[in-house]
């Protein structure tokens, strides 16, 4: 009778694995639907979006049709009851990637942002909490502090879509993870995730060693998160988000930065192939670096000295936007790390985030300004 129980347990486990695999296309369809509906309602899409949605639907159709051939039940020769029945999903060739020219063309069309529109007064402004300056954006939401005890989600029109309770203290950085479908929220000693759909905030990491430097900045691409620490000779750690947030690599001076330098900001490029990093030495210089994934510097630009370093966001076509909060200048930098354009905004810029084609600017007078580009 004991062997029958073990067979049943193995069968139940296999059944659950099959259910997980079969449910995956449903999750993908919901993700596509959640992306399409609000943008269709606002008529906020271009040809590239239509092409991308069609490609995703085609790929989903292929996945569903291939489902019957992707489930394989394996039996072992040895009687290892936990592996008596093993379900695995076989890979099948994607049929969507056969039209790269159309996708490339559409991507280029989407990437044209008109930064000269920053000379115009912002179409919308909202007041925000005065003590926290961090903001972060997904394709549909902007996240910032609402007041002392709340987080605020807004859409690109500046309309508040949700207000969430927050008691985690001051926020140093916010970034969006498409891999997790969540915001990552970084404080001095903790890293949290925010599920926008359920409003659930979960603590992921905590600095437990009181002698260790505080968290400072974070950025993510696919399953990778980078976190840098607030100290001279800043250290950068790479964490894998796919499992238990295992640290994969750790860069220290002189690779992360020079021993006398601070990292002011760090961001993955839009495709995750490069890194933008700003460093500074107080009273001497500020620099922007384009780096590869191993932290090797590919190119750099030197800016005038600033007390707290330059802030940084990535732009859709491999460009970067950098600024520092003591003046009104915004610098547009190309993928090759060369300065392309410098603009003067109408007030000092403390933080910036790109919400699709809308640049949201956090000013020094406690406002979020929404600038359509």
Secondary structure as UniProt FT lines:
FT   HELIX           2..41
FT   TURN            42..43
FT   HELIX           47..65
FT   HELIX           67..70
FT   STRAND          71..74
FT   HELIX           81..83
FT   STRAND          86..89
FT   TURN            97..98
FT   HELIX           100..110
FT   HELIX           115..119
FT   STRAND          124..127
FT   STRAND          136..137
FT   STRAND          142..147
FT   TURN            148..149
FT   STRAND          150..154
FT   TURN            156..157
FT   STRAND          160..165
FT   STRAND          171..177
FT   TURN            178..181
FT   STRAND          182..187
FT   STRAND          190..195
FT   TURN            196..199
FT   STRAND          200..206
FT   TURN            210..211
FT   STRAND          214..221
FT   TURN            222..223
FT   STRAND          224..230
FT   STRAND          236..240
FT   TURN            241..244
FT   STRAND          246..251
FT   TURN            253..255
FT   TURN            259..260
FT   STRAND          262..268
FT   TURN            270..271
FT   STRAND          275..281
FT   TURN            282..284
FT   STRAND          285..291
FT   TURN            293..294
FT   STRAND          297..303
FT   STRAND          311..314
FT   TURN            316..317
FT   STRAND          320..323
FT   TURN            325..326
FT   STRAND          329..333
FT   TURN            335..336
FT   STRAND          339..344
FT   STRAND          349..355
FT   TURN            356..357
FT   STRAND          358..363
FT   TURN            364..365
FT   STRAND          367..372
//
